């Protein structure tokens, strides 16, 4: 009688969690590299550098939302931006503060940003009059919660991997000797692309 050798039941490969962890670590490393580049290679008044910085921070935020299961938002200010997270306890959007994302990112006065929501659904929404993440009718008042300032994101970075599709143009102001602009485009699945640097 012949014995049939048992097949090895071990399967080789990587789990989804391992792959996502590697992506998160790569994002953290890339943020660290960008932030520690010497001043002679980067300048806060450089349009291309600011666009690269934003896309790196956004990629890190996408990875963080996907792995941690939290809902993130992107708030555009007059001349800057910051990330926020949705706090289910207080029912408010609160600023994200971490080593990788340091609160409000303010741009130099010589640069300006302009965002546009894109996609068939988002084209119909006036950016200054967007609905909140949750309808006000469903919010619950919490005692002693009035002092917490709630942010209003224009872009949502969801834990499902979806992102509000938008484009963000970085351009040099009128005071700059050489006018430049570059556009960061983000699709609904979170893919980030940068346009070529345009000189005017």
N, C-alpha and C positions, 0 to 999 in steps of 0.2 A: 504494500500500500504506500502510495506516494503522499508526502505531506506538501500541501500547498502553502508557500510562505505567505504570512500575513502582510498586507500592504501597510506601509508607513502612513499613519493617519495624521501625521503632523503636516500642516500647511504653512507654506512660507509666504511672507509678504508683510505689508504694513497695515495697521488698522487706521481707520479714519481719524481717530483721536491722535495717533502718533503723527500723521501727516499734518493735521491742524496745529499741533504743538510746534512742529518744525517751522511752519509758516509764521506763527506768532514770534518765535525766536528770531527768524530772519527779519521780520518787521522791526523788532526792537533793536537789532544790531544796525539796520540801515538808518533808523532814526538817530542812533548814537553816532554813527559815522558822519551823517549830514551836519549834526549839531557841533561836532568837534573839528570840522575842517578849518584850516587856518584862514585868517582874514584876507590873505593875498589871493586865495582861490575863491572865496565867497564874499559877497557884499550884500548887506540887507537892502541896499538900493538897487540891486541887480534883479531885473524882472524874471529872468530865467531861473535864478537861484530861489526866489520866492515861490515860483510855480512848482519847482521840484520839491521844495520843503513842504508845500501844501499837499501835494500828491502822496508824499511819503507818510505824512501824518494821517491822511485819509485812509491810506491802505492799512496802516496800523489800527485805526479805529474800526475798519471793516473786520479785520481779523479778531479784534477784541470782542466785538459784538457777536460774532459767530461762535467763538469759543466759550465766552462767558454767559451767553444767552441773555444779554441785556440790550435794551433798546437805546440807541444813541441818536443824537441830533446834531446838526451843524447850524450854528447861529452866525449870520453875517452881520457885522456892525458897520458903522459908517466907513471906517478904514481899517478893518480887521475882521477876525473871526475867532470863534471858540467852539469847542465841543461840549455837549451837554448829555446827561443821561436821564432817563425817566425813572423817578423815584415813586414806586407804587404806594409807599406808605404816606407820603405827603401829597401825592397826586400832582406833582410838579416836575418840571424840567430843571435840573440843577447842574451847575458847572462841573465839568470833569477836571480833576486836578490829579495829575500823576507825574512820575519822572519823565515819561515819554511825551505827554501832552500837558504843557504848562499853562493852563488857563487861557486867558485872552491873548491872542497873537495880534499885536498892533504893527501895522506897516508904516514905513517912513512916509512923511508928508509928500515926498516926491513921487510916490506910487499910489495907484488907486485900483480898486477891484470892482467888478460888476458881474453879478450872477444872473442867469436866466434859467428858469425851469423848463425842461423840454419833455416832449412826448405828448401824445394826443390828449390825455387826461389833464396833464399839468399845464398845457397851453391855455386852458380855459380858466385857470386860477390866477387871480391877481396876487402877486407875491407879497404885497404889503397887507393883504387882507385874508391870509390863509386861515383855514380852520385849525384849531388846536388838535393835539394828538387824541384827546378824548373830549367829547362834547361836554360843555359846561353843565348841562342838565344832569349828568351822571357823576359830577364831582361831589365829594363829601367834605364838608367843612370840618377842620380839625382844630381844636382849641389850642391857642398859643402858636398857631402856624402862620399867622399873618406876617411875621417878620421875615419869612423865607421868600426871597425874590425868585419868581419863576421866569425862566427864559422861554422864548418862543422860536423854536427852530424853523428854518425855511426848508431844510433838507433832513430827511430821516435816513438813518443807517440801521436797518432792522437786523435782529438776531437770526432771521431766516436767510440772510444773505442778500436781500433786496435793498436797493438804495434809490432814493428819489432821483431820477435822471436830471442832470443839470449841467450847465457849463459855466465856468468862472474865468473871466478875462482879467489878467494882470497887465497893467499898462503904466508906463512912465508918465508922470504928470507934466504939465506945461512948463514947469520950471527946469525940467531936465534938458540938457543940451542936445540929446539925441532921443527922439521919441521911439519907444519900443512897446510891443505887446505880445503876449503869449496866452493861449487859451487852454484850460484844463477841461476836458469833457469826461463825464461820468455816465455810464449806461445804467439801466435798471438792475443788471446783474452785478454791478460794482466794478466793472472794467474801467480802468482809468487810462486816458490817452492825452498826450500833450501835442499841441500844434507846433509848427515851426516858428521860431522867433521872427517876428515881423518888424522891420525897421521902416519908419515913416519919414 
